[in-house]
Amino acid sequence: MNSSGKLFERAATPTIRRFQSQGFHYLWAVGTTAQRKNSGSTIADRYQVKAPQIWLDTQPENDPQAPLASSELAQTYLLLYPYRLHVPEVYGVCRDGGDEILLLENVPITESGELQPSIAQAWYQGSATRQIYWLWQILELWTPLKELGVASSLLSPDFIRLEGWRIRLKELILDEGQTQEAFAAPTLANLAQSWAVLLPDAKPAIAEQVQAICALMQTPDVSYREISTRLNVLLLEQSSQLPLRIQVHGATEVGKRRSHNEDTCYPIASRTQTFDDLSAKLTIVCDGIGGHDGGEVASQLAVQSIQLQVKALLSEIAGQPEPLPPDLICDQLAAIVRVVNNLIAAQNDAQNRTARRRMGTTLVMALQIPQRVTLPGGSIANNAHEVYVVNVGDSRAYWITPEYCHQLTVDDDVAVREVRMGRSLYREALKRPDSGALTQAMGTREGHHLHPSVRRFILEEDGMLVLCSDGMSDNGFVEQSWADYAELILQEKFSIESAVQSWLDFADQRNGHDNASIVLTHCQVSAALPEMRLPLSKSISSADDPELPEPIVIPPTEVVKPKKKNRIFLKSLMVLLLGGGAALGTWYYRDPVGMQQRIRTEAGRIQPTIESLRQLIPNDLLKR
């Protein structure tokens, strides 16, 4: 942190616009007053009513009026900004006569101005996996919405809209003041009753189990964890039966206005990096902070250290006969991030780096964990299709299909902080001169100050998982260009290597103010053969080689003899992580030359401080 209490601000660059998706400026107008507005009319000489409560802003270049600070509902939307993947955002208000109509953006409205289908309308079209995945997302939202008094928003099937795999809420309902008891004080039993209307069209493979879960939800004293565990088991039983083919490619560019590259990504074809089995499971983008003698070292150290820790975690998970719950894995991934954070922080301390001289790095990471799942027939599937996305800072993750582009992560910057604390609309926060300054990054402070975001997703459709640094995502570049590249890659019109490089080159033309990096994972679950294809290790000079390597074929399931159940408990995994951190420090102590070979060009000037770091890390790293 600097003396003003803020984390590192980026080096001086041209003004960067953080893209704010407008969805063709279609808005959802909240309340009975908006319901009474006639289609075709114009409100306040600005908003055209296209359909009941669907308004088109004809002057999007002008800021709308802001809601009153006393608006409880508007405040609730701001506090739920971390859940913007599912929850709308406040656009502004329209004051019409004596009424104040709340306007929402990031709403489930199509480009033609129509609402996405409700869960009741589209439920029957979903596969067994997708039906359970929809219910799982609703259950994930239950706790944060209940804490803020809007859980009744999940009880009406009309309020829950669908866009492919994800659920989206049309708007929020305040529990307080509702006339129906179920909405005024919603419980899991009420949620089960809302699911009951979907049961007749549940796929046969899950119908009986869903009915049993709904019955359990209506029993006295049932816990959220019990329901979550049952639903998760059913979800993984279904997703693990899908095939999975994965292709991965990463690339990075210095940018037109930079003299050196502080980004590091994994995997990437280079002379110093090889592709192995981990490359198909782990993808990382780190954007270093701290200049030529710091940012590059921090980002490379983070990538190398995470690989070591993740290998240890995967090795332990691989021996388990049944899946670990997602909350436990999320905790362990957050612990890994803090251990690696402390390694970078220790190097800062060893070099007497203070305030804005401290080096650090952003992180966006995706880990596909192939957990083993016992199927109803007794066979064992070896991959439950789970992918965990971790982020710190403003490097991003996107899920892209031919139909949509979903930003999976939320930036850790000042603009987002102001929204999450309920102090400002996002569009207003973007006007601050420090709006893009990071509020957290790896290595700048001790690990207990770090709060990485970790979330589990299920790979159940064909698509692309894109990780990128802000040099690519700034100015809405991904949101504006994804459609062309999705077609090239998902329809396999070009190799993934060629398409990724073309996309990165285009980003350099459009942005170019910063280093830009991308790691793209092409996931296919509809492939006839489940296979994983990785680029062969090759030198940079051969990067334009059009030949693709032979695919590596991995069977989707295998039948093994039942093993005695042996779950890993949190304590044993923490021992693993602590041991991994100590092993990391020992590796650094015993083989500094190996590390220096990896980062020689970036870290050549800090050799004396590395020597002092050898003595510091083993004893100090895990005490923070």
PyMOL commands that set and color helices and strands:
alter all, ss='L'
color gray80, all
select helices_A, chain A and resi 23-25+32-35+72-79+81-83+119-125+128-147+151-154+181-184+188-196+199-201+204-217+224-239+277-280+295-318+326-350+355-357+414-420+426-429+447-449+470-490+496-510+540-542+570-590+592-623
alter helices_A, ss='H'
color red, helices_A
select strands_A, chain A and resi 26-29+42-43+47-51+54-57+89-96+99-105+160-163+166-169+245-253+263-266+282-289+360-361+363-369+373-374+380-381+386-392+396-400+405-407+453-458+463-468+516-524+531-533+552-553+557-558
alter strands_A, ss='S'
color yellow, strands_A
deselect
rebuild
show_as cartoon
